[in-house]
Structure formats: C-alpha cells, structure tokens
Amino acid sequence: MINKDFNNKLIFGDKYASISHDSNLLGTQLSKIVPSLQYLESIGNKNDFLGKSYSLELNGLKICSHFMTPSRISATSSNEYTLMIPIKGNCKTTVENKEFLWGEKTFAYCKPRCEGKSISTQNRSSILFDISPEKFNLQAKIMLGEKDKDIFHNFENPSLIPLNYNKISFELMIKQLCNILDVHLSNIQNLQKTKFDELIYRTLVMMFLPQNFYDENMNKQQKNKISPSIIKLIKELENEDYFAFMTLSDLENFLDLSTRNLQLLFKKNFGMTPIQFLREQKLKYAKRLIIESNGNLNVTQISTEVGFLNFSTFAKYYKEYHGFLPSQSIKMRKI
C-alpha cells in the first residue's frame, strides 16, 4: 500500500512530472538518465505502485528528480556514471556481492559502469545526476589549484558519498540548488546562460572532497604567498568590466588560485568574498548598461544580461550598492 502520509512531491519539476502506476513505464523514463537500467519492478501489489519523474539537461548535465513506491531495480554494465542523492527514504544496492546502504541524511550512492541491483522496501525519492568524470575532474583541478593532477575520485568503483561533513550539510546545499531549478524551469535558457551546471559541479566537488575545503587546518596549509602582481592585476581590471561575466571557476582559473586561496586573497586585500566581488562587478556593469542604452532596457532584461536569475534579487543588490533601484536609474536616464 502507498503510504499516504509520505510526501511524494518532487523536489523540482513536480508541476511537469510524468506520473505512472506502471513500474515499467517509470523504468523507461529513468533510463533517459541511466541507460543501463534493465528493469524496475514493484514490490507487493502492482496495483499500488506509484512513480513520478521529471528530467532536464543543462549544458550536457542530465538531472532527474523522481519518486517511487517500494521497488527492485537492476542495471547492467554501461558507459555512464550516475550519482544518486536521496531526498526521502533509503535503499540497498548490491554490486559484486558487496552491499551499499544509502539514504536520506546519511549517504548518496555513486554508481559506476558495472552491474548492480537495488532494493527499497519503503517509498523513496531521489535526484539522479549523470556525471561526467572529465568535467568533475576539470572542476576539481580549478577549485583545488592542482592542474597537474588528473584523477580526484575513482568513478570506476561503487562508492558511498557522505551527505554531511562536520557541520556542513551537502543534502541542504543540493536541496537549495534544486529549489532554484524548480523556480526557473520555465526558462532553462537563463540557467544555461548563467552556467548553473557549473555551480552544481562545484557543489559536487566539495561534497566528494570535503576535507579539501572545510578542514580547519587547511587555512594554515594553504596560506601560500600570493604574488602582489595578482592583486595589482585585479585592481587594474576591476573597473574595465573584465570580471562582470565571470563565474567563480572562471576567476579561480584566470588567477590560477585554489578556492581556499582565492577566499584568503579577497578577505585580506579587499575585505569581501570572491562572490561579493563578482556581484559588485555585475552591478557596476548593470549601471553602465542602463546609461549606454539611455534607459531603453527594462529591469528583467538587465538582470538577465548580467547573470541574475531573479530580477527582484538583482534589484535588491542594485539598491544596496548604488543607493537606488534599477527602475529609478532607468527612469532618470529617460528624462
């Protein structure tokens, strides 16, 4: 029987979800993200089965949010690597006679290319990420400042990824990203333009390698001497709109600094975080757009152009930085 007290709402895409009372049909839908999925069958009375799913793709990154009642799943060997992050419920996956128990508030499961069988005796919902090891390792290289290293995680072996590290909840981070996805599903183009997939990979790198970002001793180990020429370069370019379209990864790559060293540099020399710095660059450029367009662009157009997904958030930061709303700036240019 379906537990009616269980919230089966998807964490994103519920409004557009495909709903099925046939486990085979849900299996077909999930195979878009996990092509190796061989079968999905209901446990218990097949008439009680309920499955929901919604899938999307961002610049090549395939993501699926789904819910299912108790089920068995089998997957063959394949070429894809899938990260399965639980939202509700638990699951047991068996690979080569070794069991992996994963579920909410404990572990995510990273599926390699080998065969495996999973069983869940309770209702559960999860998010599936079709991970590219190449993109993951490239992002890790940038964030860790280790450009000579090629492998940061062995995706060839099945693994459990902790959802919590010290006081850090990666489950909460993922849920926040999914909430943003859900709000902007009607305009995927904006998510792609702002490289939202890159933000997801950044979060996954921190989730897989938390000791490199959250250990207290790392500050002492990573306080490498930062060349004064880097600080000088930033100051020379910050008024030229050079950084206005950069993401954090772009900035780390451009300055050849790890995530931790970039944080240290901006905190010490600019009194702000790299995110705050990049936001200010976008807000400066936004004002310039208003001036150069003679007020012929509206707030939504400007916020989208400078990489804000939410125009009200953009307006809030614009007012904090410039002292008045962007709509007021536009009105003044039209006078």
CORJOZI-V51387 format. One line per field, one symbol per residue. ss: DSSP state (~ for helix, > for strand, _ for the rest). Layout:
ss=???
This chain:
ss=_____________~~~_>>>__~~~~~~~~______>>>>>>___~~~__>>>>>>>>__>>>>>>>>__>>>>>_____>>>>>>>>_>>>>>>__>>>>>>___>>>>>____>>>>>___>>>>>>>>_~~~~~~~~~~~~______________>>>>_>>__>>~~~~~~~~~~~~~~_~~~~~~~~~__~~~~~~~~~~~~~__~~~~___~~~~______~~~~~~~~~~__________~~~~~~~~___~~~~~~~~~~~____~~~~~~~~~~~~~~~~~~~______~~~~~~~_____~~~~~~~~~~~~___~~~~~~~~~_
